[in-house]
């Protein structure tokens, strides 16, 4: 099981990795010499934070230079890890947006007849959010705004 969240920020890779480490209470990351990524390993999970070249980015996320990739390898289980990924991905996208003040995007996909269909969801922090106003009360606003998702588009299978 794995997923990717794209991050748009002016922060450096090292600063972004440090803030994510503190937020998620992760162990120290390994910064690979000469490589543009940081890696965390913990409890069957590998997390990479890296900078993507512009030509390697999907059209919807061209302005998002960083990627937060989480790969989980669980053995001897009967869990449907795809369902877990589909629920964790929006959660982490909103968590990173709110606590780090960055814009995030995550990909939703569904299987068509012959091809996969994908679209992106975009999250950003609501700086006017007031935690003292409860949901349903007058003046309540969400802590993270989610923009209208991009349009569905087909993605050809990679062989």
N, C-alpha and C positions, 0 to 999 in steps of 0.2 A: 504494500500500500504506500502510495506517495502522493504528494500534491505540491503545487507551486503557488506562491503568492508574489506578485510583482509589487515593488515598492518605489514610490517616487519621493525623493528627498534630496536636499542639498548636502546632507551629512556625508562624511567620509565612510568608507567601508568599515574601518576600524571602530569609529564612533558608533555606527549603526549596530555592529556586532556586539559591542560592549553594552549598549542600551538593551538589546534583546536578551543578552545573557542575564543582566540584572532583573529584567522584567519577568523572565521565565524561570529564574533561579537555576540556571544551567551551570555546569562546571566550566572551567576555563576553556576557551576555544584554542584550536590549533591554527595558527596563521602560517600558511604554506609559503616559504620563501619563493619569490618570483611569480607566485600565483595570485590571482585577484579573487580569492575567496577565503572565508573562515569556516571552520568545521567544528561542530560539537558532536560528541557521542555520549549517549546515556540510555541505559535500559532498553536496548534493542532499537533505538532510534538514532538516526544520523541526520543532522540538520546542517545545511550549507547556506551561508549567506554569501552571495557573490554578485559581481557586476557583470551584466550581460552586454555584449557588443550590440550596437544598434541594429545591425543586419540580422542578428539572431532573435530579435524580438518580434512578436506577433504585431500586426498592424494596429490593433486596438491599444496596445501598451507600449508604443514607441517611446513616449516620454518617461517611462518607468525604468530607470537604469539598474535597479537592484532586484535580486530574486531571493526569496526565502523558500528553500526547498526542504521538505520534511519527508524522510523515507523511514518507514517502520518495517522491521522484519521480525514477525512473531512466528515461532514454530510451535507445533503441537497444540493447535487451538482449533476451535470450530466457529470462531467469530467471523462475521461478514465484514471484513476490513474495508471493503468499498463503501459501505454505508457509513462506517466510522469516518472515513476521509471526507465524504460529502458533507457531513455535519461539522467536522473540525475545521475545514478550510474557511468557511465564512466566519466562524468564531475567531480564528486566529487573525483573519484579515481585519475584523472590527477591533479586536484587542490591540493589535499593533497600531492601527489608526488612532485609537483613542489615547493610549498611554504614551506613544512616541510622537504623536502629532504629525504623522506622515500620511500620504495618500497611498492606498493599496488597491490592488485589483486581483480578482481570482476568477478562474475559468470554470464554467459549468459546461458539462458535455452530456450529450445523449446520443444513443445509437439510432441511426436512421436505417432505411432498408439496405443501402449499400455503403453508406459513408457515415462518419461521425459528424454531428452538428455541435458547434461550440458557440459560446458567447461569454462575455466578460461582465462581471459586476464590479463597481467602483465604490470605494468607501473613503470617507474623509471625516475628520473630527469636527464636531460642532463646538466651536469655541465659546458659544453663548449658553452651553448646557448648564443647567443648575440642578445639582444633585439633591437640593432641598425640596424641589417640586416633584411630587410623586406622579407616576403614570396615571392619567385620567383627570388630574387636577388642571385647572385653568393655567395656561402658560407653559405646560409641559412640552418639551421638545426632546427628541432622541439624542443620545450622547454621540452617536455616529450617524452621519447622513449617508445613505446609499443612493447613488444616482441611478437613473434609468439604465438598465443593462444594455449592452450593445445588441445589435440585431443578430439573430442566429445566422451562422454561415456554415457551409460544408467544409469539412477538412478531409482531404484524401488520406487513405491509410498509408502508413510508412512501412515499406518492406525492407 
